[in-house]
């Protein structure tokens, strides 16, 4: 009797819900900044430093997490990471100094969530899928936006009714509850489920598993990849991706809109709308990645994003204008549409076996770009009184990235990716 549902789809479903929860954990600090200011009298910069470190640690943990997953298994790494996140979040309710927040949310929660970052999605897609891999990466990437949409409104209400400590407790309990779900429902690989990857041919053979030190593997992969031009083109373009999305728009769209007289709730609603279209755009990008040259997709994504950023300073008004809605919808569709083709192209750098670790390093550059934009745009605003130069600068970089990806080594279309 043939299976009606391939176990690969069950693995993808469990991964989706785990990443939804993880994105909710990462979003929590955004609702804690003002309450912590009120509770302790700390400066916004001292609180934000923990968030900045969280972003960096989240990104820099990724390549090592990918190597750890290859060495010790996905299930074990994710369960430990969830436990770490839960412990860091639980202890946050007892903080009394800003450096406590830096240690707990910046380092501990940042490292824990980084261990489940998009490398988790890439690892699951690479292990379980031969066909539909791009679509699966797109769906799992979209879970990040879904988590923000699901959790942020609820976390905001918790702060309003029960105080900021309730957020720490909720995140901790959520992380702890995810551990048994991973243990019970996520199989390590198709081999452990006694099946072939989804879409694998009849003569498919499992790649030989070589046990190596995870840290050494991550560093060795970086050393090997650093000699390949395509790796640096992917790193540079993904740096621009992080800079132009979560670092710039994700952090500064609301204050930029309020500078033009727009109500903060209205601006926040527009940003939430970006998240909704992000889910649609990323899944569509995954579908396209299975059918279109990923290099061409990246070119169009970065080029069109650059054009939209050039227009942004001129379409912000006191109220919602049709042109503003067009930007929000378009930018949402393009928000992380770059991820599925980037994941696929990372497999070309050193081969499929090291694709997840390569993507981990490329993703680290994404987070560095986001961290720089979050701080750099604020400095530009303080110096010039508006964000226009930041938006124009990001637009130029997007156009440069669109040109740069076209310089990647062409690969025969018949070669499996």
C-alpha positions in Angstrom: 0.0 0.0 0.0 1.4 3.3 -1.0 1.8 6.2 1.4 -0.8 8.9 0.9 1.4 11.6 2.4 5.1 11.5 2.0 7.0 12.0 5.4 8.9 14.9 3.8 5.7 17.0 4.0 5.3 16.1 7.6 8.9 17.2 8.3 8.2 20.4 6.4 5.1 21.1 8.4 6.8 20.6 11.7 9.6 22.8 10.6 7.2 25.5 9.5 5.5 25.7 12.9 8.9 25.7 14.6 10.1 28.6 12.5 6.8 30.5 13.1 7.4 30.2 16.8 11.0 31.1 16.5 10.2 34.3 14.6 7.7 35.2 17.3 10.5 34.8 19.9 12.8 37.1 17.9 10.0 39.7 17.5 9.4 40.0 21.2 12.1 42.6 22.0 10.3 45.1 19.7 7.4 45.2 22.2 9.7 45.3 25.2 11.7 48.5 24.4 9.2 51.1 25.6 8.0 49.1 28.6 11.6 48.5 29.8 12.2 52.3 29.4 9.2 53.0 31.7 10.0 50.3 34.2 13.8 51.0 34.7 14.4 54.4 33.2 17.0 53.0 30.9 17.9 54.8 27.7 16.6 53.5 24.4 20.1 53.0 23.0 21.1 50.8 26.0 18.0 48.6 25.4 18.5 48.6 21.6 22.1 47.4 22.0 20.7 44.1 23.2 18.5 43.9 20.1 21.5 44.8 17.8 23.6 42.1 19.4 20.7 39.6 19.0 20.6 40.3 15.3 24.4 39.8 14.9 24.6 36.7 17.0 21.5 35.3 15.2 23.3 35.7 11.9 26.8 34.6 13.0 25.4 31.4 14.7 23.8 30.2 11.5 26.8 28.6 9.7 27.9 26.8 12.9 24.3 25.7 13.5 24.2 24.2 10.0 27.4 22.3 10.7 26.1 21.1 14.0 23.0 19.8 12.3 25.1 17.9 9.9 27.3 16.5 12.7 24.7 15.8 15.5 21.4 15.8 13.7 18.7 18.4 13.2 16.4 17.2 15.9 19.0 17.3 18.7 20.3 20.8 17.7 16.8 22.3 17.4 15.6 20.8 20.8 18.7 22.1 22.6 18.2 25.5 20.9 14.6 25.7 22.0 15.6 24.9 25.5 18.3 27.6 25.4 15.8 30.2 24.1 13.3 29.2 26.8 15.8 29.5 29.6 17.1 32.9 28.4 13.6 34.2 28.0 12.5 32.9 31.4 15.4 34.5 33.2 14.7 37.9 31.6 11.9 38.6 34.0 14.5 38.9 36.8 16.8 41.5 35.1 17.8 44.6 37.0 20.6 46.1 34.7 20.9 46.7 30.9 23.8 44.2 30.7 21.5 41.5 31.9 19.3 42.1 28.8 22.4 42.0 26.6 23.5 38.6 28.0 20.0 37.1 28.0 18.3 38.5 24.8 21.5 39.5 22.9 23.7 36.4 23.4 21.5 33.5 24.8 18.3 34.1 22.9 20.1 35.4 19.9 22.3 32.2 19.8 19.3 29.9 20.4 17.1 31.4 17.7 20.2 31.6 15.3 20.6 27.9 15.7 17.1 27.5 14.3 17.4 30.3 11.7 16.7 29.8 8.0 19.6 27.2 8.0 17.0 24.9 9.7 14.7 25.4 6.7 17.6 24.9 4.2 18.7 21.7 6.0 15.3 20.2 6.1 14.6 21.1 2.4 18.0 19.7 1.3 17.6 16.4 3.2 14.0 15.7 2.4 13.3 17.1 -1.0 14.7 16.5 -4.5 11.7 17.9 -6.3 9.8 21.0 -5.0 12.8 22.1 -3.0 12.5 25.7 -4.0 8.8 25.8 -3.1 9.5 24.2 0.3 12.2 26.8 1.0 9.8 29.5 0.0 7.1 28.2 2.3 9.5 27.8 5.3 11.0 31.2 4.7 7.5 32.7 4.7 7.0 31.3 8.2 9.2 34.1 9.5 6.7 36.8 8.5 3.8 34.6 9.6 5.3 34.4 13.1 5.6 38.2 13.4 2.0 38.6 12.3 0.7 36.0 14.7 2.7 36.9 17.8 3.3 40.6 17.9 -0.3 41.7 18.4 -0.8 39.2 21.2 2.5 40.1 22.8 1.6 43.8 22.7 -1.7 43.0 24.5 0.1 41.0 27.1 2.4 43.9 27.9 -0.6 46.3 28.2 -2.6 44.0 30.5 0.0 42.0 32.5 3.3 43.9 32.2 6.5 43.3 30.3 7.4 40.2 32.4 4.5 38.3 30.8 6.2 38.4 27.4 9.3 36.7 28.9 7.2 34.0 30.5 5.1 33.4 27.3 8.2 33.1 25.1 9.8 30.7 27.5 6.7 28.5 27.8 6.3 28.5 24.0 9.9 27.4 23.5 9.6 24.6 26.0 6.4 23.4 24.5 8.0 23.1 21.1 10.6 20.6 22.3 8.3 17.6 22.6 6.7 18.4 19.3 10.1 18.2 17.6 10.9 15.0 19.5 7.7 13.3 18.5 7.0 14.4 15.0 10.3 15.4 13.3 12.2 12.5 11.7 15.9 13.2 11.3 16.1 12.3 7.6 14.4 10.1 4.9 16.8 7.3 5.9 15.4 7.3 9.4 11.9 7.1 8.1 12.9 4.3 5.7 11.9 6.3 2.6 13.7 8.1 -0.2 13.6 12.0 -0.4 10.5 13.4 -2.0 11.0 13.2 -5.8 14.1 11.0 -5.7 14.7 8.6 -8.5 14.5 4.8 -7.9 18.3 4.5 -8.1 18.9 7.3 -5.5 21.7 6.6 -3.0 22.0 8.4 0.3 25.2 10.6 0.5 27.8 9.2 2.8 27.7 10.9 6.2 31.2 12.0 7.4 31.5 12.9 11.0 33.5 16.0 11.5 33.9 18.7 14.2 31.1 21.1 13.6 33.1 24.3 14.2 35.9 23.0 12.0 33.5 22.1 9.3 32.0 25.6 9.4 35.4 27.2 9.2 36.7 24.8 6.5 33.6 25.5 4.4 34.2 29.2 4.7 37.9 28.7 3.7 36.9 26.6 0.7 34.1 28.9 -0.4 36.2 32.0 0.0 38.2 31.0 -3.1 35.0 31.0 -5.2 33.7 34.2 -6.8 30.1 33.1 -6.7 30.2 32.8 -2.9 31.2 36.4 -2.5 28.6 37.5 -5.0 26.0 35.7 -2.9 27.4 37.2 0.3 27.4 40.7 -1.1 23.9 40.5 -2.6 22.4 39.0 0.6 24.2 41.7 2.7 22.2 44.2 0.6 19.1 42.1 1.1 19.3 42.4 4.9 20.3 46.0 4.7 17.3 47.0 2.5 14.6 44.9 4.3 14.8 44.1 8.1 17.5 46.6 8.8 16.1 49.6 7.0 12.4 49.2 6.3 11.7 46.8 9.1 13.3 49.1 11.7 12.7 52.6 10.2 9.5 52.6 8.1 7.3 53.5 11.0 9.4 56.4 12.3 9.9 57.6 8.7 6.1 57.6 8.1 5.4 59.4 11.4 8.0 62.1 10.3 5.5 62.8 7.5 2.6 63.2 9.9 1.2 59.6 9.6 -0.3 58.2 12.8 1.9 55.5 14.3 -0.9 52.9 14.4 -1.5 53.5 10.7 2.2 53.1 9.9 2.3 49.9 11.9 -0.7 48.6 10.1 1.1 49.2 6.8 4.1 47.3 8.0 1.9 44.4 9.0 0.5 44.5 5.5 4.0 44.2 4.2 4.3 41.0 6.2 1.1 39.5 4.7 2.3 40.0 1.2 5.7 38.8 2.2 4.2 35.3 2.8 2.6 35.3 -0.6 5.7 36.6 -2.4 8.1 34.2 -0.8 6.0 31.1 -1.5 5.6 32.3 -5.1 9.3 32.8 -5.3 9.9 29.3 -4.1 7.5 28.0 -6.9 9.4 30.1 -9.5 12.8 28.9 -8.3 11.9 25.4 -9.3 11.1 26.6 -12.8 13.3 29.7 -13.6 17.0 30.3 -13.4 17.6 31.6 -9.8 20.2 34.1 -11.1 17.6 35.8 -13.2 15.1 35.8 -10.3 17.7 37.5 -8.1 18.4 40.1 -10.8 14.7 41.1 -11.0 14.2 41.1 -7.3 17.0 43.4 -6.5 16.5 45.7 -9.5 12.8 46.2 -8.7 13.5 46.6 -5.0 16.0 49.4 -5.8 13.5 51.2 -8.0 10.8 51.1 -5.2 13.2 52.5 -2.7 14.0 55.4 -4.9 10.3 56.2 -4.9 9.6 55.8 -1.2 10.6 59.3 0.1 8.1 60.8 -2.3 5.1 58.6 -1.4 4.9 59.0 2.4 2.0 61.3 3.4 -0.1 62.1 6.5 -2.7 59.6 5.4 -2.6 56.4 3.4 -2.2 57.3 -0.3 -2.8 54.8 -3.2 0.9 55.1 -4.1 1.8 54.2 -0.6 -0.4 51.0 -0.8 1.2 50.1 -4.1 4.7 50.3 -2.5 3.6 48.3 0.6 2.1 45.5 -1.6 5.0 45.4 -4.0 7.7 45.6 -1.3 5.9 42.9 0.7 5.9 40.6 -2.3 9.7 41.2 -2.8 10.6 41.3 1.0 12.4 37.9 1.3 11.7 36.5 -2.2 15.4 36.4 -2.5 15.8 33.5 -0.1 14.7 30.5 -2.2 17.0 31.3 -5.2 19.8 32.2 -2.8 19.5 28.8 -1.0 19.5 27.0 -4.3 22.6 28.9 -5.6 24.4 28.1 -2.3 24.2 24.5 -3.3 26.2 25.2 -6.4 29.2 26.8 -4.6 30.6 23.6 -3.0 28.0 21.1 -3.9 24.8 19.9 -2.2 26.5 18.3 0.8 27.9 21.6 2.0 25.0 23.8 0.7 23.4 24.4 4.1 26.7 25.5 5.7 27.5 27.8 2.8 24.0 29.3 3.1 24.7 29.8 6.8 27.7 32.0 6.0 25.8 33.9 3.3 22.9 34.4 5.8 25.4 35.8 8.3 26.2 38.6 5.8 22.4 39.2 5.5 22.3 39.9 9.3 25.4 42.1 9.3 23.8 44.2 6.6 20.6 44.5 8.6 22.5 45.5 11.7 24.4 48.2 9.9 21.3 49.6 8.3 19.4 49.7 11.6 22.1 51.9 13.2 23.3 53.7 10.0 19.8 54.9 9.0 19.3 56.3 12.5 22.6 58.3 12.3 21.6 59.6 8.9 18.3 60.8 10.3 19.9 62.5 13.3 22.4 64.3 11.0 20.1 65.3 8.1 16.6 65.3 9.8 15.1 62.7 7.5 15.6 59.2 6.0 15.8 60.1 2.3 19.5 59.6 2.0 19.3 56.2 3.7 16.5 55.1 1.3 18.4 56.4 -1.8 21.6 54.8 -0.6 19.9 51.4 -0.1 18.3 51.8 -3.6 21.7 52.3 -5.2 23.1 49.2 -3.4 20.1 47.1 -4.6 20.8 48.1 -8.2 24.5 47.2 -7.7 23.4 43.8 -6.3 21.2 43.2 -9.3 24.1 43.7 -11.6 26.5 41.7 -9.4 24.4 38.5 -9.4 24.5 38.4 -13.2 28.3 37.9 -12.9 27.8 34.5 -11.3 29.2 31.5 -13.2 26.6 30.2 -15.6 25.6 26.6 -15.1 24.3 24.1 -17.6 20.5 24.0 -17.1 20.6 20.2 -17.1 22.7 20.1 -14.0 20.5 19.2 -11.0 20.5 21.8 -8.3 
